[in-house]
């Protein structure tokens, strides 16, 4: 399995993919966190969907990672796209047959690819954390936010907790991307469907019937990144998110194991 | 230990009601070059995919390098393959593509550059795969197949897109590998090439094996042919009629009349042509080539 992972990492480290993805992570992490402080007095709000996150909230121990937590969903979509593309491209390029001749165990191929993509995702999250927290520290004085509690024991604990939550969320989104890649065997189809569902369909469903949010995969995985939301409890989000990921993974892995490789 | 590199019995693959391969049975001895031929859609690629574990069999059994085809993990580390053309990652260089496969198979990266040199890509290894010509892509595919230093090499149309010099290089490479003890199982539409290099042959038609064994035995079974060319091309049809009226099977191929008969008919044919006012520009008795035999056996 580790041979598969090292092989996959060689593909993931190509400059266009690696630098392009990390560039997007840096940009959006910086942007989301900066806006949290730059728009602190804006009547349109500085949080998700126009919510107001005031100085008292940002002064809490978790204030330093608010921006980081809010970028979690976006990182998840990036992970979904990367994982989906890396999986589905083996079908479109025809390279799956080469992989299977060199490593006939299909489960090892899947697990190896997942291990490598998890490493990629962790690098993304680490970079996002560094950029987000740095931006928050730099902009807090300008926004007149007290940062004393950010560096306390509780603050450090908040950083660690948020970091773990964002990683779980991002990897969850990534596995959904892998599932879509295995099912649709085309990067364009997998990514389009995934992004369409997460950004449009789920938002429409929640707008029409708000209690559907509790059972939708994207909403739950996003809520994990934020440690829970006012409408979605963390524990519930973990359970529902895990259920979607596990069932989807079992179905996709089963199909992958049994399907003939004819292209 | 089995003396056979490949041994299959009643290998079958159905896709629903469609039979792609039907009860294929053949053996390939170790250390030989075996040609695998058949018309388009005859089941060659499906058979190769079953041997490599890419496609599940519907029935039958098989052994590769002494291991059952139900356990590809036991023999694939010693097998190199290029199936249905080279498939690589376009954004990676040739070298990087081979490094990916080397990492996957647990091989040393040090093998990559010598292999690139061997296939004539030594100075283009750092160029992206998407910039390669078709011939260069084929060469990279062959290099990838050679990565594991294989005991069995399976090549599907290895000379596709190569110029004559490239075809000759591949031919020499295959011969060298066989000399070193590698068994080569090569599928190709270039029957003249197959005839030149293959001691063994497996021939498919409509999913069934219609011949397997030594190439020389197949050709020896075929009837000799008398090939006659007339001075005037307008006389070919008259010449054909003369051959058929004499009770022989005949056809016009490439501007000459081919008559299925041994050389004893040559003199009589010459006289009959002369009596009909036809002047022959050439008259030869030859054994049919593999290509001619292939057309006759597959009805293509």
Boltz contact constraints between the chains, C-beta under 6 A:
constraints:
  - contact:
      token1: [A, 3]
      token2: [B, 104]
      max_distance: 6.0
  - contact:
      token1: [A, 3]
      token2: [B, 106]
      max_distance: 6.0
  - contact:
      token1: [A, 6]
      token2: [B, 103]
      max_distance: 6.0
  - contact:
      token1: [A, 7]
      token2: [B, 100]
      max_distance: 6.0
  - contact:
      token1: [A, 7]
      token2: [B, 103]
      max_distance: 6.0
  - contact:
      token1: [A, 7]
      token2: [B, 104]
      max_distance: 6.0
  - contact:
      token1: [A, 10]
      token2: [B, 99]
      max_distance: 6.0
  - contact:
      token1: [A, 10]
      token2: [B, 100]
      max_distance: 6.0
  - contact:
      token1: [A, 10]
      token2: [B, 103]
      max_distance: 6.0
  - contact:
      token1: [A, 14]
      token2: [B, 91]
      max_distance: 6.0
  - contact:
      token1: [A, 93]
      token2: [B, 87]
      max_distance: 6.0
  - contact:
      token1: [A, 94]
      token2: [B, 87]
      max_distance: 6.0
  - contact:
      token1: [A, 95]
      token2: [B, 87]
      max_distance: 6.0
  - contact:
      token1: [A, 97]
      token2: [B, 54]
      max_distance: 6.0
  - contact:
      token1: [A, 97]
      token2: [B, 83]
      max_distance: 6.0
  - contact:
      token1: [A, 98]
      token2: [B, 87]
      max_distance: 6.0
  - contact:
      token1: [A, 100]
      token2: [B, 54]
      max_distance: 6.0
  - contact:
      token1: [A, 101]
      token2: [B, 52]
      max_distance: 6.0
  - contact:
      token1: [A, 101]
      token2: [B, 76]
      max_distance: 6.0
  - contact:
      token1: [A, 101]
      token2: [B, 81]
      max_distance: 6.0
  - contact:
      token1: [A, 102]
      token2: [B, 101]
      max_distance: 6.0
  - contact:
      token1: [A, 102]
      token2: [B, 104]
      max_distance: 6.0
  - contact:
      token1: [A, 102]
      token2: [B, 105]
      max_distance: 6.0
  - contact:
      token1: [A, 103]
      token2: [B, 104]
      max_distance: 6.0
  - contact:
      token1: [A, 104]
      token2: [B, 53]
      max_distance: 6.0
  - contact:
      token1: [A, 104]
      token2: [B, 72]
      max_distance: 6.0
  - contact:
      token1: [A, 104]
      token2: [B, 73]
      max_distance: 6.0
  - contact:
      token1: [A, 104]
      token2: [B, 76]
      max_distance: 6.0
  - contact:
      token1: [A, 105]
      token2: [B, 73]
      max_distance: 6.0
  - contact:
      token1: [A, 260]
      token2: [B, 55]
      max_distance: 6.0
  - contact:
      token1: [A, 261]
      token2: [B, 54]
      max_distance: 6.0
